[in-house]
Amino acid sequence: NTTEAPVTVETLDDVPEHVLRGLPEDVRLFPSAVDKTRLGVWATKSILKGKKFGPFVGDKKKRSQV
């Protein structure tokens, strides 16, 4: 018998308040389309090319790296 570890699912309760406050008006966090155990960032309407919002935290990646 192999016992699998329980799957932890990320919820809005796991997201720091400053992150939620910093989301642009037309962006929401919902379950990811890629990984159902994580939250993903979803736009509720089109975001214009070049639109900037932030602050950005993390490492910048080249398009070929993602």
RATA-V548532 format. One record per backbone hydrogen bond with DSSP energy under -1.0 kcal/mol. CO is the residue of the C=O (numbers start at 0). NH is the residue of the N-H. Records with the same first field share a line. If there is no record, write none. Layout:
CO->NH ; NH
//
This chain:
10->13
11->14
15->19
16->20
17->21
23->26
25->43
27->41
29->39
34->37
36->9
37->31
39->29
41->27
47->50
61->64
62->65
//
